[in-house]
Amino acid sequence: MPLGEIAIELTGAVVRVIGHILIDVVLDVAVKGLGYLVCKFFSKSPEPDGVIVILVGVATWLVIFALVFIAYQTINL
């Protein structure tokens, strides 16, 4: 039985590490990256790790999803 418990714990640890890596990549690239690009368009030197960059990135993704949803609803009438 101990071998099975070790395998379960090891699998859980690997899944957690992969999950953390994916979350970090999504947060850094998708949210912060897009937020930084939008902030850079309106400001000369935005803080790359600032709260404003994250908020602008999340807001931009929400606008993108809303526009895609509206376009999908319009096309499927």
C-alpha positions as CSV (number, residue, x, y, z in Angstrom):
1,M,0.0,0.0,0.0
2,P,2.7,2.6,0.7
3,L,3.8,2.4,-2.9
4,G,0.3,3.4,-4.1
5,E,0.2,6.3,-1.7
6,I,3.6,7.5,-2.8
7,A,2.4,7.4,-6.5
8,I,-0.7,9.3,-5.6
9,E,1.2,12.0,-3.7
10,L,3.8,12.3,-6.6
11,T,1.0,12.6,-9.2
12,G,-0.6,15.3,-7.1
13,A,2.6,17.2,-6.8
14,V,3.3,17.0,-10.5
15,V,-0.2,18.2,-11.3
16,R,0.2,21.1,-8.9
17,V,3.5,22.2,-10.4
18,I,2.1,22.1,-13.9
19,G,-1.0,24.0,-12.8
20,H,1.2,26.7,-11.2
21,I,3.3,27.0,-14.4
22,L,0.2,27.4,-16.5
23,I,-1.2,30.0,-14.2
24,D,2.0,31.9,-14.2
25,V,2.3,31.8,-18.0
26,V,-1.3,32.9,-18.4
27,L,-1.0,35.7,-15.9
28,D,2.3,37.0,-17.2
29,V,1.8,36.7,-20.9
30,A,-1.9,37.0,-21.5
31,V,-3.0,39.4,-18.8
32,K,0.1,41.4,-18.0
33,G,1.5,41.4,-21.5
34,L,-1.7,42.6,-23.1
35,G,-2.2,45.1,-20.3
36,Y,1.3,46.4,-20.7
37,L,0.8,46.9,-24.5
38,V,-2.4,48.8,-23.9
39,C,-0.9,50.9,-21.2
40,K,2.2,51.5,-23.3
41,F,-0.1,52.9,-26.0
42,F,-1.4,55.5,-23.7
43,S,1.6,56.2,-21.4
44,K,5.3,56.5,-22.0
45,S,6.5,54.3,-19.1
46,P,4.0,52.0,-17.5
47,E,5.1,49.8,-14.6
48,P,5.3,46.3,-16.1
49,D,4.3,44.6,-12.8
50,G,1.9,47.2,-11.6
51,V,-1.7,46.8,-10.6
52,I,-2.9,49.1,-13.3
53,V,-1.3,46.8,-16.0
54,I,-3.1,43.8,-14.5
55,L,-6.5,45.6,-14.3
56,V,-6.1,47.0,-17.9
57,G,-5.2,43.5,-19.1
58,V,-8.2,41.9,-17.4
59,A,-10.5,44.7,-18.7
60,T,-9.1,44.3,-22.2
61,W,-9.8,40.5,-22.2
62,L,-13.3,41.2,-20.9
63,V,-13.9,43.6,-23.8
64,I,-12.5,41.1,-26.3
65,F,-14.7,38.3,-25.0
66,A,-17.8,40.6,-25.0
67,L,-17.1,41.7,-28.6
68,V,-16.6,38.0,-29.7
69,F,-19.9,37.1,-28.0
70,I,-21.8,40.0,-29.6
71,A,-20.3,39.1,-33.0
72,Y,-21.3,35.5,-32.5
73,Q,-24.8,36.4,-31.5
74,T,-25.1,38.8,-34.5
75,I,-23.9,36.2,-37.0
76,N,-26.1,33.4,-35.8
77,L,-29.4,35.4,-36.1
